[in-house]
Amino acid sequence: MRICLIGYGKMGQIIESLAIQKGHLITGRISSKNRNQLADYLSDSDVAIEFSSPDCALEHITICFEHQVPIVCGTTGWLDQWDEMLTLRGMTDGAILWASNFSIGVNILFAVNRYLATLMSPLIDYKPKVAEIHHIHKKDSPSGTALSLTKDILATRTDLSSWSLDSKQNSALYIDAKRTEDVVGYHNVSYESKQDIIEISHNAYSREGFASGAILAAEWIVGKTGCYGMKDVLGIG
């Protein structure tokens, strides 16, 4: 498989290393210095894997659509442009697989979170909370993964209308987002009452889990059109 890497930071470099180990070919390494050459690299690529920044993600996706190259996108913080992306995808019949987190473990956490949220929704004495901790270099806060967990919880609740970083807003689901040195990624969902607490969590030890999932997604999406997520790749609800 011929892969064009869009974004060549720490994640892009780990993806490159693992992809080469798996026998894949890296056709391009796009950074801020050579973004204008993306279309040229796509002409020799079967798929693009994109981990860049929110301000240029949609542009990268659009170019991939226009050149009929499936794109696996792990950039978060641009979802206010999601509807625009869907329109562009429909016009070009392109292919995209977006995920807030490509770790297999986190996607299992997503599935467990959806199930637990359904069980807990009528139990209003239990107050839900989402917590996340990441390294200080992460650009968005709260994390895309925390927002994905939150969205699935809110879909089951009638007593909570939104989320907030302020723990004192009773009508909102509280997200506790922290940044500290050398934490790859930690996520926790809890339901606490006066009597007890129920918790599920995931703690990433390295970025390799995210990179492996992104490569798996790239292998899966080649030859497809449409809009997908990791639950399609893994076959989990």
GUVEX-620257 format. One record per atom (N, C-alpha, C): x, y, z; residue in three letters. Coordinates in steps of 0.1 Angstrom, whole numbers, plus 2048, in hexadecimal, padded with zeros to 3 digits. Example, Ala and Ser with C-alpha at 12.3 -4.5 7.8 and 13.67 -1.06 7.14 Angstrom:
REM GUVEX-620257
8847C784EAla/87B7D384EAla/8847DF84EAla/8807EA847Ser/8897F5847Ser/88180084FSer/
REM end
This chain:
REM GUVEX-620257
8087F4800Met/800800800Met/80980C800Met/8058167F8Arg/80D8227F6Arg/80682D7FFArg/80D833808Ile/80783C812Ile/80E84A811Ile/805854810Cys/80A862811Cys/80786781FCys/81186B826Leu/80F870834Leu/80D87F834Leu/802883839Ile/7FF892839Ile/800896848Ile/80B89D84BGly/80E8A0859Gly/81A89785DGly/82589D860Tyr/831894862Tyr/837898870Tyr/82E89987AGly/83389B887Gly/83688D88EGly/83488D89BLys/8378808A2Lys/82F87589DLys/82287789CMet/81986D897Met/81C868889Met/81E871880Gly/82186E872Gly/82E866871Gly/83886987AGln/844861879Gln/84385387FGln/83A852889Ile/83884488EIle/83083C884Ile/82684287EIle/81F83B873Ile/828837868Ile/83183F864Glu/83B83C85AGlu/84382F85EGlu/84882F86ASer/85082486ESer/84981786ESer/83C817874Leu/83480B875Leu/830807867Leu/82C81085EAla/82880D851Ala/833806849Ala/83F80B84AIle/84A805843Ile/84D7F7848Ile/84B7F5855Gln/84D7E885BGln/8427DE856Gln/8377E3852Lys/82C7DB84DLys/82D7D983ELys/8377DE838Gly/83A7DD829Gly/8337E7821Gly/82E7F2826His/8287FC81FHis/83280781AHis/82F80E810Leu/83881880ALeu/83382680DLeu/83B82F812Ile/83883D815Ile/83B845808Ile/83184B802Thr/8338527F6Thr/8368617F8Thr/831866803Gly/833874806Gly/832877815Gly/839882819Arg/839887826Arg/835895826Arg/829899828Ile/8248A7827Ile/8258AE834Ile/82C8B9834Ser/82C8C2840Ser/8298D083CSer/82A8D9845Ser/8278E7842Ser/8308ED837Ser/83C8E6835Lys/8458EB82CLys/8428E781DLys/83B8DD81BAsn/8388D880EAsn/8298D580BAsn/8208DB812Arg/8128D9811Arg/80D8DB803Arg/8138E47FCAsn/80F8E77EEAsn/8128DB7E4Asn/8198D17E9Gln/81D8C67E0Gln/8148BA7E3Gln/80A8BB7EBLeu/8028B07EFLeu/7FC8A97E3Leu/7F68B07DAAla/7F08AA7CEAla/7FA8A27C6Ala/8068A67C5Asp/81089F7BEAsp/8138917C4Asp/8148917D1Tyr/8178857D8Tyr/80B87B7D8Tyr/7FF8807D8Leu/7F38787D7Leu/7F28707CALeu/7F88757C0Ser/7F786E7B3Ser/7FD8607B3Ser/80685E7BDAsp/80D8517BEAsp/80984A7CBAsp/7FD84D7D1Ser/7FA8487DESer/7EC8407DDSer/7EB8367E5Asp/7DF82E7E6Asp/7D68347F1Asp/7DC83B7FBVal/7D5840806Val/7DD84B80DVal/7D6854814Ala/7DD85E81BAla/7D985D82AAla/7E385F833Ile/7E185F841Ile/7E486D846Ile/7DA87384CGlu/7DB882850Glu/7DA88485FGlu/7E5889864Phe/7E688E872Phe/7ED89B871Phe/7E58A6870Ser/7EB8B386ESer/7E68BD879Ser/7DF8C7874Ser/7DA8D187ESer/7CC8D5879Ser/7C38DA882Pro/7B58DC87FPro/7B38E7874Pro/7BD8F0873Asp/7BB8FB869Asp/7BD8F785BAsp/7C38EC858Cys/7C68E784ACys/7C08D9847Cys/7BA8D3851Ala/7B58C584FAla/7AB8C5843Ala/7A18CE843Leu/7978CD838Leu/79D8CF82ALeu/7A78D8829Glu/7AE8DA81DGlu/7B58CD818Glu/7BB8C6821His/7C28B981EHis/7B78AF819His/7AC8AE821Ile/7A28A581DIle/79C8A8810Ile/79A8B480DThr/7948B8800Thr/79D8B47F4Thr/7AA8B67F6Ile/7B48B37EBIle/7B48A47E9Ile/7B389C7F4Cys/7B288D7F3Cys/7A58897EBCys/79A88F7EFPhe/78E88C7E8Phe/78F88F7D9Phe/79489B7D6Glu/79689F7C8Glu/79F8967C0Glu/7A888F7C6His/7B18867BFHis/7AE8777C1His/7A28757C7Gln/79C8687C9Gln/7A685F7D1Gln/7AC8647DBVal/7B585D7E4Val/7AE85C7F2Val/7AB8507F6Pro/7A584F804Pro/7AE85580EPro/7A785B818Ile/7AF862823Ile/7AB85D831Ile/7B4859839Val/7B2856847Val/7B786284FVal/7AD868856Cys/7B087585CCys/7AF87486BCys/7BA877872Gly/7BA877881Gly/7BA885887Gly/7B988F87FThr/7BA89D884Thr/7AD8A088BThr/7AD8A6897Thr/7A18AA89EThr/7A18BA89FThr/7968BF8A3Gly/7948CD8A4Gly/78F8D5898Gly/78B8CD88ETrp/7868D4882Trp/7778CF87FTrp/7718C9888Leu/7648C3885Leu/7588CD883Leu/75B8DA886Asp/7518E4882Asp/7508E5873Asp/7598DF86CGln/7588DE85DGln/7548D1858Gln/74E8C8861Trp/74B8BB85DTrp/7408BB852Trp/7368C3853Asp/72B8C3849Asp/7318C783BAsp/73A8D183BGlu/7408D582FGlu/7488C9829Glu/74F8C2831Met/7578B682DMet/74E8AC826Met/7428A982DLeu/73989F827Leu/7348A481ALeu/7318B0818Thr/72D8B580BThr/7378B3800Thr/7448B6803Leu/74F8B47FALeu/7518A67F7Leu/74F89D801Arg/75188F7FFArg/74688A7F5Arg/73A88F7F7Gly/72F88A7EEGly/73188F7E0Gly/73789B7DEMet/7398A07D1Met/7448997C9Met/74D8937D1Thr/75988D7CAThr/75987E7CBThr/74F8787D3Asp/74E86A7D6Asp/75B8657DCAsp/76186D7E5Gly/76D86A7ECGly/76C8607F7Gly/77785D7FEAla/777854809Ala/77E85A815Ala/77885A820Ile/77F85F82CIle/77C856838Ile/786853840Leu/78484D84DLeu/789856858Leu/78185C85FTrp/78586586ATrp/78385F878Trp/78C861881Ala/78A85C88EAla/791866898Ala/78B8688A3Ser/7918708ADSer/79D8698B4Ser/79C85B8B2Asn/7A78538B8Asn/7A78468B1Asn/7B38428ACPhe/7B48358A4Phe/7B98298ACPhe/7BB82B8B9Ser/7BF8208C2Ser/7B48168C2Ser/7B78098C1Ile/7AD7FF8C2Ile/7A77FF8D0Ile/7B08018DAGly/7AB8018E8Gly/7A180C8EAGly/7A48188E5Val/79A8238E6Val/78D8218DFVal/78E81A8D4Asn/7818188CCAsn/77980D8D3Asn/77F8048DBIle/7787FB8E3Ile/7728038EFIle/77980D8F4Leu/7748158FFLeu/76881D8FALeu/7688228EDPhe/75D8288E7Phe/75081F8E8Phe/7528138E4Ala/7478098E3Ala/7418078F1Ala/74A8058FBVal/746802909Val/73F80F90EVal/74581B90BAsn/73F82790FAsn/73082990AAsn/72E8258FEArg/7208268F8Arg/71781D900Arg/71C811903Tyr/71380790ATyr/71180C918Tyr/71B81091FLeu/71981592DLeu/71082192DLeu/71282A924Ala/709836924Ala/6FB832923Ala/6F782891BThr/6EA824919Thr/6E481E927Thr/6ED81692DLeu/6E981093ALeu/6E781B945Leu/6EF826944Met/6EF82F94FMet/6E583B94DMet/6E083C941Ser/6D884893ESer/6CC84A947Ser/6C583F94BPro/6B9841954Pro/6BD843963Pro/6CA841966Leu/6CF842974Leu/6D4850977Leu/6CB859979Ile/6CF86797AIle/6D786B986Ile/6D7862990Asp/6DF86499CAsp/6EE863999Asp/6F185D98ETyr/6FF85B98ATyr/703866981Tyr/70D86E985Lys/71187A97CLys/71D876974Lys/71B877966Pro/72687395DPro/73187E95CPro/73D87A95ALys/748883958Lys/75287C94ELys/759884946Val/76388093DVal/770887941Val/77B880943Ala/788885946Ala/79288193CAla/79B88A939Glu/7A688792FGlu/7B388E933Glu/7BE888931Ile/7CB88E934Ile/7D488B928Ile/7DB895923His/7E4894917His/7F189C91AHis/7FA89A911His/8078A1912His/8048B090FHis/80D8B9913Ile/80B8C7912Ile/80C8CC903Ile/8108C48FAHis/8118C88ECHis/8048C68E4His/7FB8BF8EALys/7EE8BD8E3Lys/7E78CA8E0Lys/7E38CC8D4Lys/7DE8D98D0Lys/7CF8DC8D4Lys/7C78D18D5Asp/7B98D38D8Asp/7B58CE8E6Asp/7AC8D58ECSer/7A88D28FASer/7998D68FBSer/7908CD8FFPro/7928BF902Pro/7968B78F5Pro/79B8AB8F7Ser/79F8A38ECSer/79489E8E4Ser/79689B8D7Gly/78C8968CEGly/7868898D4Gly/78E8818DAThr/7898748E0Thr/7808778ECThr/7838818F4Ala/77A8858FFAla/76D88A8F9Ala/76D8918EFLeu/7618968E9Leu/75988B8E3Leu/75F8818DDSer/7588768D7Ser/75186E8E3Ser/75886C8EELeu/7528658F9Leu/74686D8FELeu/74887A8FFThr/73D883904Thr/7318838FBThr/7338848EELys/7288848E5Lys/7208778E6Lys/72686C8E8Asp/71E8608E9Asp/71785F8F7Asp/71C865901Ile/71586690EIle/70986F90DIle/70B87B907Leu/700885906Leu/6F58808FELeu/6F88778F4Ala/6ED8728EBAla/6E38698F3Ala/6E78658FFThr/6DE85D907Thr/6D7865913Thr/6DB871914Arg/6D6879920Arg/6CC88391DArg/6C2885925Thr/6B8890924Thr/6BB89B92EThr/6C3898938Asp/6C68A2943Asp/6D38AA940Asp/6DA8A6935Leu/6E68AE932Leu/6E58B3924Leu/6E78C0921Ser/6E58C5914Ser/6F28C790CSer/6FD8C8914Ser/70A8CB90DSer/7168C6916Ser/7228CA913Trp/72D8C791BTrp/7348D591FTrp/73C8D492ASer/7438E092FSer/7508DC935Ser/7598E5935Leu/7668E493DLeu/7648E994BLeu/7588EE94EAsp/7558F395BAsp/74D8E9963Asp/7528E496ESer/74C8D9975Ser/73F8DE97CSer/73D8EB97DLys/7328F0985Lys/7258F297CLys/7268EF96FGln/71A8F0967Gln/7128E3967Gln/7078E396FAsn/7008D7972Asn/6F98D1966Asn/6F68DA95CSer/6EE8D5950Ser/6F88D0945Ser/7058D0948Ala/70F8CC93EAla/7178C1943Ala/71C8B893ALeu/7258AE93DLeu/7338B393FLeu/7398B194ATyr/7468B794DTyr/7518AF947Tyr/75A8B693FIle/7668B093AIle/7728B6941Ile/7798AD948Asp/7858B294FAsp/7918AF946Asp/7968BA940Ala/7A18B9936Ala/7AE8BE93CAla/7B98B693DLys/7C58BB943Lys/7D18B8939Lys/7DB8C193AArg/7E78BF932Arg/7F38BE93BArg/7FB8B4939Thr/8078B2941Thr/8128AC939Thr/81E8AB93EGlu/8298A6937Glu/828897934Glu/82B893928Asp/82E885925Asp/82287B927Asp/816880926Val/80A877927Val/805875919Val/806869914Val/802867906Val/7F3869904Val/7EB86390DGly/7DD86590CGly/7D585C916Gly/7CE86391FTyr/7C685C929Tyr/7B7861928Tyr/7AE858928His/7A085B928His/798853932His/78F859939Asn/787853943Asn/778858942Asn/76F84F943Val/761852945Val/75C84D952Val/75685595ASer/751851967Ser/742855969Ser/73C84D971Tyr/72E850976Tyr/72E84F985Tyr/72C85A98CGlu/72E85A99AGlu/72185E9A1Glu/71D8579ABSer/71285A9B4Ser/71785C9C2Ser/70E85E9CBLys/7128609D9Lys/7178539DFLys/7148489D9Gln/71783B9DEGln/7248349D8Gln/7268379CBAsp/7318309C4Asp/7348379B7Asp/73E8319B0Ile/7428379A3Ile/74582B99AIle/74182D98DIle/744823983Ile/74D82A979Ile/758823975Glu/76282996CGlu/767820961Glu/769825955Ile/77081E94AIle/77B828945Ile/786822941Ser/79182B93DSer/79A824933Ser/7A282C92DHis/7AD827924His/7B9830926His/7C5829927Asn/7D1830929Asn/7DB82C91EAsn/7DF835915Ala/7E883190AAla/7F783290FAla/7FF82890DTyr/80D828911Tyr/81682E907Tyr/81282E8FASer/81A8338EFSer/8118378E3Ser/81683E8DAArg/80F8428CEArg/80E8378C4Arg/81582C8C6Glu/8158218BCGlu/80781B8BAGlu/7FF81B8C5Gly/7F18158C4Gly/7E981E8BAGly/7EA82B8BBPhe/7E38348B2Phe/7E88328A3Phe/7F58318A2Ala/7FB82F894Ala/7F782288EAla/7F7817896Ser/7F380A891Ser/7E480A88CSer/7DC811894Gly/7CE812890Gly/7CC81A883Gly/7D4825882Ala/7D382D875Ala/7D7825869Ala/7E181D86AIle/7E681585FIle/7DB80A85CIle/7D5804866Leu/7CB7FA864Leu/7BF80185DLeu/7BB80D861Ala/7B181485AAla/7B481784BAla/7C181B849Ala/7C581D83BAla/7C4811832Ala/7C8805838Glu/7C77F9831Glu/7B97F682DGlu/7B07F9837Trp/7A27F6835Trp/79B7FE82BTrp/79E80B82AIle/796815822Ile/79A815813Ile/7A680F810Val/7AA80F802Val/7A08087F9Val/79C80F7EEGly/7928097E5Gly/78480D7E9Gly/7818147F4Lys/7748177F8Lys/7708267F5Lys/7648297F5Thr/75F8377F6Thr/755838801Thr/754844806Gly/74A846811Gly/75184C81DGly/74A84E828Cys/74F854835Cys/74E849840Cys/759847847Tyr/75A83C850Tyr/76184085DTyr/760837867Gly/767838873Gly/76D82B877Gly/77482B883Met/77B81F887Met/77281488AMet/76581788ELys/75C80C891Lys/759804885Lys/75A80A879Asp/75880386DAsp/7647F986AAsp/7707FE86DVal/77C7F686BVal/77B7EA875Val/7787EC881Leu/7797E288CLeu/76C7DA88DLeu/7617DF887Gly/7547D7887Gly/74E7D7895Gly/7507E389CIle/74A7E48AAIle/73F7EF8AAIle/7357ED8B2Gly/72A7F78B3Gly/72E8038BCGly/
REM end
